[in-house]
Amino acid sequence: MNDEILDEVRAIREAHAKAFDFDLDAIYADIQQREIEHQARGARFIDPPTTSPQMRSRYQGIRFGRRPSQESRVDQKYSG
């Protein structure tokens, strides 16, 4: 299954990596520099959450790969 948007994103990513000879440190430094430039022009970046969301059911534990010991503590907390 091909998705035109994904293909385009992958091509751009490949070209960007190739411009830095696939050097991850150089790619990362370039991304950081671009973020600084965008912020200087007024763009805002949202920080990722510092804590993981709390599970409210056993099904979330299955979906997000929690261990059974964690599930039972959460279920006891929310069983009210």
RODO-2510 file (C-alpha; in nm, 4 decimals, decimal comma):
residues 80
     n   res          X          Y          Z
     1     m     0,0000     0,0000     0,0000
     2     n     0,1529     0,3314    -0,1076
     3     d     0,0559     0,6633     0,0349
     4     e     0,1643     0,9664    -0,1674
     5     i     0,2081     1,1845     0,1404
     6     l     0,4218     0,9266     0,3192
     7     d     0,6281     0,8744     0,0070
     8     e     0,6894     1,2484    -0,0154
     9     v     0,7827     1,2749     0,3538
    10     r     1,0209     0,9814     0,3206
    11     a     1,1821     1,1346     0,0120
    12     i     1,2352     1,4658     0,1934
    13     r     1,3763     1,2854     0,4956
    14     e     1,6086     1,0821     0,2724
    15     a     1,7315     1,3954     0,0905
    16     h     1,7911     1,5739     0,4232
    17     a     1,9901     1,2786     0,5596
    18     k     2,1882     1,2507     0,2367
    19     a     2,2822     1,6205     0,2581
    20     f     2,4567     1,5382     0,5877
    21     d     2,6057     1,2114     0,4619
    22     f     2,3682     1,0229     0,6939
    23     d     2,5595     1,1519     1,0002
    24     l     2,3045     1,1452     1,2829
    25     d     2,4912     1,4009     1,4929
    26     a     2,4984     1,6477     1,2027
    27     i     2,1302     1,5841     1,1232
    28     y     2,0347     1,6407     1,4874
    29     a     2,2415     1,9606     1,5065
    30     d     2,0699     2,0884     1,1913
    31     i     1,7246     2,0140     1,3317
    32     q     1,8123     2,1933     1,6561
    33     q     1,9397     2,4942     1,4607
    34     r     1,6222     2,5050     1,2517
    35     e     1,4109     2,4950     1,5704
    36     i     1,6065     2,7910     1,7096
    37     e     1,5517     2,9837     1,3856
    38     h     1,1786     2,9066     1,3873
    39     q     1,1474     3,0165     1,7489
    40     a     1,3304     3,3409     1,6679
    41     r     1,0640     3,4083     1,4029
    42     g     0,7886     3,3543     1,6608
    43     a     0,7022     2,9849     1,6245
    44     r     0,6189     2,8039     1,9464
    45     f     0,6941     2,4414     2,0195
    46     i     0,4888     2,2379     2,2636
    47     d     0,6887     2,0402     2,5172
    48     p     0,6016     1,6709     2,5513
    49     p     0,4168     1,5705     2,8689
    50     t     0,6443     1,4989     3,1641
    51     t     0,4331     1,2124     3,2976
    52     s     0,2586     0,9270     3,1263
    53     p    -0,1223     0,9248     3,1272
    54     q    -0,2908     0,7181     3,3982
    55     m    -0,4656     0,3980     3,2988
    56     r    -0,8334     0,3790     3,3783
    57     s    -0,9009     0,0167     3,2812
    58     r    -0,7311    -0,3173     3,2196
    59     y    -0,7842    -0,2726     2,8464
    60     q    -0,5551     0,0272     2,8423
    61     g    -0,2920    -0,1872     3,0133
    62     i    -0,3182    -0,4420     2,7379
    63     r    -0,3088    -0,1787     2,4679
    64     f    -0,0100     0,0072     2,6086
    65     g     0,1821    -0,2969     2,7293
    66     r     0,1653    -0,2510     3,1059
    67     r     0,2623    -0,5375     3,3312
    68     p    -0,0179    -0,7122     3,5254
    69     s     0,1157    -0,5804     3,8573
    70     q     0,0742    -0,2244     3,7318
    71     e    -0,2753    -0,2950     3,6012
    72     s    -0,4078    -0,4234     3,9304
    73     r    -0,2772    -0,1188     4,1219
    74     v    -0,4419     0,1169     3,8754
    75     d    -0,7671    -0,0799     3,8745
    76     q    -0,7785    -0,0689     4,2540
    77     k    -0,7202     0,3056     4,2451
    78     y    -1,0100     0,3666     4,0036
    79     s    -1,2526     0,0950     4,1145
    80     g    -1,3954     0,3441     4,3599
***
